[in-house]
């Protein structure tokens, strides 16, 4: 059996991904605004499988999604106060939609939906 942990940092299989995590703050007038902290995570980026279409919200096309595999800290948000992380690969932004936690095998798998350029105010 191949240990995923052994492959997790092998440059033949993984790449560096920029993670943007939203930090929501309240202004003096009580207006919420988001700023994003950045971090580098290491992971594998793959096209999603046909079975992943079952996990996608209505109207999201499989061709606009990617599957990410990583050991690092990536969050899908909590559905209330914390927004999902945004992953940037090759200048394209992806918002986390779902998580498959395989902690017993040493990694997590994320399905993320691509945002059009300029839709998310992150990046240089």
C-alpha positions as CSV (number, residue, x, y, z in Angstrom):
1,X,0.0,0.0,0.0
2,X,1.3,3.5,-0.9
3,X,1.4,6.0,1.9
4,X,0.0,9.3,0.8
5,X,2.1,11.0,3.4
6,X,5.3,9.9,1.5
7,X,4.0,11.5,-1.7
8,X,2.6,14.7,0.0
9,X,5.7,16.8,-0.6
10,X,7.1,15.0,-3.6
11,X,7.4,17.7,-6.3
12,X,6.5,15.2,-9.0
13,X,3.0,15.0,-7.5
14,X,2.3,18.3,-5.8
15,X,2.6,22.0,-6.3
16,X,2.4,25.2,-4.1
17,X,-1.1,26.6,-3.8
18,X,-1.9,30.0,-2.4
19,X,-4.7,29.9,0.2
20,X,-6.7,33.0,1.0
21,X,-8.7,32.9,4.2
22,X,-11.3,35.6,4.8
23,X,-11.1,37.7,8.0
24,X,-14.4,39.5,8.6
25,X,-14.2,42.8,10.6
26,X,-16.8,45.3,11.6
27,X,-16.2,49.0,10.9
28,X,-17.2,51.8,13.2
29,X,-20.6,52.0,11.5
30,X,-21.2,48.3,12.0
31,X,-20.6,47.5,8.3
32,X,-18.8,44.1,7.9
33,X,-15.9,43.9,5.5
34,X,-13.6,41.1,4.5
35,X,-9.8,41.1,4.2
36,X,-7.9,38.0,3.3
37,X,-4.8,36.5,4.9
38,X,-2.6,34.5,2.6
39,X,-0.6,31.3,3.2
40,X,1.1,28.7,1.0
41,X,-0.2,25.2,1.1
42,X,1.2,22.2,-0.7
43,X,-1.2,19.9,-2.6
44,X,-2.2,18.0,-5.6
45,X,-4.6,19.5,-8.1
46,X,-6.7,17.2,-10.3
47,X,-9.8,17.4,-12.5
48,X,-12.8,16.2,-10.6
49,X,-14.3,12.8,-11.3
50,X,-17.8,12.2,-12.7
51,X,-19.0,11.1,-9.3
52,X,-18.0,14.5,-7.9
53,X,-21.0,16.0,-9.8
54,X,-23.3,14.5,-7.2
55,X,-21.7,16.8,-4.6
56,X,-22.0,20.0,-6.6
57,X,-24.8,22.6,-6.0
58,X,-27.4,22.9,-8.7
59,X,-26.1,24.9,-11.7
60,X,-22.4,24.3,-11.1
61,X,-20.7,22.6,-14.0
62,X,-18.1,19.9,-13.4
63,X,-15.8,21.7,-15.9
64,X,-15.6,24.7,-13.6
65,X,-14.3,22.7,-10.7
66,X,-11.1,21.1,-9.5
67,X,-10.2,18.5,-6.8
68,X,-7.5,19.4,-4.3
69,X,-5.6,16.9,-2.1
70,X,-3.6,18.3,0.7
71,X,-2.3,17.6,4.3
72,X,-2.4,21.4,5.1
73,X,-5.0,23.5,6.7
74,X,-7.8,24.3,4.3
75,X,-11.4,25.1,5.4
76,X,-14.8,25.0,3.7
77,X,-16.1,27.5,6.3
78,X,-18.7,26.9,8.8
79,X,-21.8,28.1,6.9
80,X,-22.4,30.9,9.3
81,X,-19.6,33.3,10.3
82,X,-16.5,31.8,8.5
83,X,-16.4,32.0,4.7
84,X,-14.8,29.2,2.7
85,X,-11.1,29.4,1.8
86,X,-10.1,30.5,-1.7
87,X,-7.4,28.6,-3.4
88,X,-5.4,30.2,-6.2
89,X,-3.7,28.0,-8.8
90,X,-2.0,29.4,-11.9
91,X,-3.8,32.7,-11.3
92,X,-7.3,31.1,-11.1
93,X,-9.4,31.4,-7.9
94,X,-11.3,28.4,-6.6
95,X,-13.8,28.5,-3.6
96,X,-14.1,25.4,-1.5
97,X,-17.4,23.6,-1.9
98,X,-17.0,20.3,-0.1
99,X,-14.5,18.4,2.0
100,X,-13.8,14.7,2.3
101,X,-11.7,14.2,5.4
102,X,-9.4,11.2,5.1
103,X,-7.3,12.0,8.2
104,X,-6.8,8.4,8.9
105,X,-5.0,8.1,5.6
106,X,-3.2,11.4,6.1
107,X,-4.9,13.8,3.7
108,X,-8.1,15.8,2.9
109,X,-9.8,16.1,-0.4
110,X,-11.6,19.3,-1.5
111,X,-13.9,20.1,-4.4
112,X,-13.6,23.7,-5.3
113,X,-15.6,25.9,-7.8
114,X,-13.8,28.3,-10.1
115,X,-14.7,32.0,-9.8
116,X,-14.5,34.3,-12.8
117,X,-11.6,36.9,-12.8
118,X,-12.3,39.9,-10.6
119,X,-15.2,38.2,-8.7
120,X,-13.2,37.8,-5.5
121,X,-11.0,40.7,-4.3
122,X,-7.9,38.7,-3.6
123,X,-4.4,38.5,-5.0
124,X,-1.9,41.0,-6.1
